[in-house]
Amino acid sequence: MAQATNGRLPVLISGGGIGGLAAALALSKIGYPSIVFEQASEFREVGAGIQIGPNAFKVFDVLGVREAIDAVAVFPDSLRIHDAITGEEAMNIPLGPDFRARFGYPYGVIYRPDLLGALLEGCRASPLVTLLTSRKVIDHDDRGTHVVVRTENGESYEGGALIGAEGVWSRIRERVVGDGKPRVAGHIAYRAVLPIEKAPERTHVHRVTLYAGPKIHCVHYPLRRGELLNLVAVFHSDRYEEGWDTYGDPEELHQKFAQARPEVRELLGLIETWRMWVLCDREPVKNWSAGRVTLLGDAAHPTLQYLAQGGCMALEDAVVLAREVQAHDGDFERAFVAYQEKRYLRTARVQLTSRFIGDYVYHARGPAAEVRNQMLRGLTRESMAWLYDGV
């Protein structure tokens, strides 16, 4: 059982990833205690890069972790997309001073463990956040006045509310939404990180570079102040294992990219061991709350990675949720309804746009690829204002 703090039972948060820790930190800023349950033996992220738009940097300011993020992030000079077969440059959006002036915040790329570390340190510095590891939430009971959760090791905890932040395979979502397994996109992502000095010199620039081709694409950018190179290769396949941390098959990867530009194949040849994950999303839903229980991040609105906004949406969720809890003076049922009302259309647009980009833009072939290249050449920073202006 949990102790009340300042007369308040803690908010229980299932999942100690980016969204769960951001929610705990956001709640602490408005004086609400929380307990974060992480099923692993430590709070950690599988090593890979993540792109962070200006909308997420706005959240970092609210959470008080901006300085820690800036210390480890890389700020690219541009976002560039090339045709993976012809090498033609199809898009070049500068991310320098004019971009920052327009949106008020930069565009950055960061190593996932570094992002999680900044949020974790913020939580550890707050007396209102309790962090528990080796605690997998397996069941919950909303009793009207409070919520009780049970963990796999037989413990039970009492709280004022419950937030499910366990990602796309959320157990709590099964109870709240009940829409079965996620939708498998049919795309597989292979990821790797290597020391920058082992990569070709052309990759040492602070830039996000993407090669888009028929049912394939590859993206690379530097991480951790430029010390590492993040490399992600995506292709269509029906061979996959569920989860985030399984090994890929280099033979299948090289077969899929056999027609790609030599510079793309050179990069892929640098990696001997790849981590693989299957890309999944869900149909958008309007309701992801029930009483004193709600969902956040990929548990609520899982999205494909093609807009680089999955983590950003979870961060936005956290601050919007906390503000609604504050606005409704701790009436969690009303706050959660208001929270999802403010979020469902924006997150649905991200989900559907990401799906469209993955199916019809990055992986286009033939005339569709020519249309893609023509369309991308017309994009400007204003094309993304709906997203990067943030909440």
C-alpha positions, 0 to 999 in steps of 0.5 A: 500500500502507498502512503499519501503525500500532501494528503494525496494518494500517488498516481501509479504509472505502469512503465518506466520509459520516456512517457512514464518518466515524463508523466511522473516528472510533469505531475511532480511539477504540479505537486502530485506524487507518483510511483513508477513501476518498471518491469525490468531490473533497471530503468534503461532504453535499448540503444538507438537514436531518436529525433526530437522536434521543436514541439518536444524541446518545448516540453523539456523546458516545462519539465526542467530537463532542457539543459541536460538534453542540450548537453548530449544532443546533436543539432543537425544543420538540415534534414535531407532525403535522397532517392536510394536508387538514383541518389537524387536529392529530393528534400533539403530543409535547413534547421539553422537559425531561421528554423529556430526563430520560426519555431522558438526551439531547435530540431535535435537528435539524441541517443535514447539512453541519454534522453531517458537518463535526463528524465530519470535524473529529473525524477530522482531529484524530486521527492514526489517521485518513487521509482520501482524496478522489477515490478511488472503490473499484471492487474488493476482494480478501479474502486471508484475512490482509488485504484489498486494495482498488483505486480507479478511478484505479488505486491499490491499498491494503492493510488489515486489513479493509474496511467498505462505507459507500457508501450504498444503491447500495453496490458492496461490497454487490453482492459481499457480499449480491448482492441486486440493485438497491434496492427503489423505494418509489414515493415522491419527496422534494423538498427545499429550504433557505431563509433563515428570514427568507424564510419565514412567521413561524409557521415561526420557532418551534423545532419539527418540523411535519409535514402528512400527507395522501393520498399526500403529506406535507410537513415543515419545521423550522429549522436552524443555530441557527434561521437556515435553514428546512428544507422537505421535500415527499414524494409518490407518483410513478413519475417519478424519476431515481436518485440524491440530487442531481437537480432536481425538477419544481415543476409536478408537485409543486404538482399533487400538493399541490393539495388541501392546506391553504393554509399548506402550499401557501404554503410550497411556493410559496416555493421555485423550485428543488427537489432531488429524490431517489427513496426506496428501501430493501431487504428486511432481511437477517441477514448483511451480512459476509463474512470481513474485509469488512462493511457499515455504514449504508444499505449494510447496512440502507437504510431509508426516512426516515419514522422519521428514523433512517437517519443515526442507525442508521449512527452506532449501527453505528459504535460497535457495530462498534468495540466488537466489534472491541475485544472480539475483539481485532482478529479482524475475522471474528469481530467482524463476525459479532458486530456484525451479530448485535447490529444486524440485528434492531434495524435490521430493525425500523427498516426495516419500521416506516419502510416501514409509516409511509410506506405506511399512516400519513403517506399515508393517505386516507379512513377510513384517515386517520381511523384514522391521526389517532386512532392518532397522538393516542395516541402518547407519548414512551414509544411510541418508547422502543424506539428512543430508548433506543438501544444 
